[in-house]
Amino acid sequence: MTRDSFSRQQAAAITGLTPRQLAYWRKTGLVVPAIHTDGGHARYTFTDLIALRAAKRLRDAGISLQRIRKCLRSLTHFLPTADRPLAELSLVVTGDVVLVFHGERAFDALTGQEWVFPIAELAREVEKLQRKQPRQGELFPAAEEKLEEYA
């Protein structure tokens, strides 16, 4: 075993999964270890551990393995450059939707539909509006004068 890889038992201890879960996920293709020894034993890389933790978080949030697999198939369609979506993308569960954060965008992992508008774009719009808008009290100078009369 190299220093850059982890046995199934080590990967289980690090991720909080059981060796049986790791074996099942490997067998079904959910997370396949990148390295195998000459004897055929699985060795997990750090990237594999990231993918395992991401899948575990989705499971802990109530997402079924079947739905995770569907999301991964969809993601490889929407983002063909993402070879390992579980390790490369930020996936968040909100209700029964798995959101993917990619760049400044967020979208549904199954449909690809943009789910949240870009926050950075909103911040730029707010800043632009603030530059255009007069300061408080400058909008209605007559009302401000009336307030001073009553003070």
C-alpha positions, 0 to 999 in steps of 0.5 A: 500500500502506498502512502497516497492510498487507503485500504477499505478498512481505512476508508471506512474509518475515515468516511464513517461508512462500513466496509460492506457499504464500500464493497456494495458501492464499488460493486454497483459503480457508485464510487469505484476506487481508483487504485487496485493492488496486484492482488486485486484489493481496492485502494482508495485515493483522497479524491475517492474519500471525498466522493465517498463522503459526498455520497454519504452526506446525500444518503444521510440527507435521505436521498436514495442510492437510486436517486444519487445514481440518477443525479450522477448520470444527469450531471455527466450529461449537463457537465461532461467535463466533470469526470467525478461529480461526487468529488468535483462538485458541491452537492446540497440537498434542499427538501427532495432536490439535489442542488449542484453549485458550479461556478456562480450558478446552482441547478437541479442535479436531475433536470439541469434547471437553474434553481437559484439566480447568481448571487454575484450578479444580484450583488452587482445589481444592488451596488449599481442601484445604490450608486444611482439612488440618492441617499436617504432623505434626498428622495423627498426633500420637501418631506424632510423640510416638513419633518424639520418644521414639526421638530 
